[in-house]
Amino acid sequence: MPRPRWFLQAEANFFRALMNTGMCLHRLSPPVPPEHHFTRVFPTTVSPIKGEIGLYFYTPPSYPPPPDPSHKYPVVVNFHGGGFTLGHATDDVRWAASVVSLADAIVVSVDYRLAPEHPFPTAIEDGVDALLYLSAHAEELHIDPLRIGVSGFSAGGNMAFTVPLRLHEEFRRKPTLPRLVIVAIAAWYPSTDFTATRAHRRGSSLRPDKELPKLFTNMFDASYLYPPKSVQLDSPYLSPGVASEELLRELPPVIYMYTCEWDELLQEAEGFRARLESEGVGKKVFYRKVDGTTHAWDKTIGLGDTRREALYKEVCEGLRNVFYKS
């Protein structure tokens, strides 16, 4: 029997408080990454459920540039993880710091609205709104709308694919919108196929004992896929792994995808990778399975992680090559 909406909201709020504490410790563990430079808050336009979206800007030391209209920065728009239910735009600050320093790009982390208060497809629509806002304010913000990257972790990794697909639909519906070009995606341990049941996902895991507790995954699914009977699990804006080849061809040409060996999402991500690389889709996918890791391993407190730093650097250097054509 489905849990009442009020119970899901109370449960989510409890775990949000715990996660906020954990992420605060993650951000404060040495070396401490720099804070965001500034924020913007703007009203939604895409979702029929009105509200506001926050954007957190991490900028290079040279920002803002000298008065020169030709000086524009590439941008990586980032979506945090948390099962579409938990988390905050500042959770990926270490990733943002790496992008700023190694890719010489601005990072804009999106504080999209969370379930169960805002179930599917609100988060995706908020992601589209964030991209449209950046495009409309590109000159003022000194950004290049023709050099946009998208990144995300876990649920945010899902959004790194689904938001560009939904953006394509928005451009089709409204051809007068200011244009932008997404040139690359960086997705870390993404969820890609909600047509697979949780039981199937867990059954495919190499180390079920290393997975998130069912308490969390059940809460995520019940919160985001609400009301359950009205959500089409094969929607490309929910399950990009089963989207049509025609639609997947609309994704950017370069994709970085990193998965975890002990993750229930590994199998579906590898299947999605094969589809992206297929002759019918034709994307250039830089793929790496990180051995001996669990879901969200890079957020572990005190890991000291030379491996995290190395892999972040690997992707950031790739993004820089795409942005600056080197």
KACORTA-V231671 format. One record per helix or strand of 2 or more residues. SS is the DSSP state (hx for helix, st for strand). FROM is the first residue (numbers start at 0). TO is the last residue. Records with the same first field share a line. If there is no record, write none. Layout:
# KACORTA-V231671
SS: FROM-TO ; FROM-TO
This chain:
# KACORTA-V231671
hx: 4-27 ; 92-102 ; 121-135 ; 137-140 ; 154-172 ; 197-203 ; 207-209 ; 213-223 ; 227-229 ; 239-241 ; 244-247 ; 265-276 ; 296-298 ; 305-323
st: 37-42 ; 51-57 ; 72-78 ; 105-110 ; 142-152 ; 181-187 ; 253-261 ; 283-293
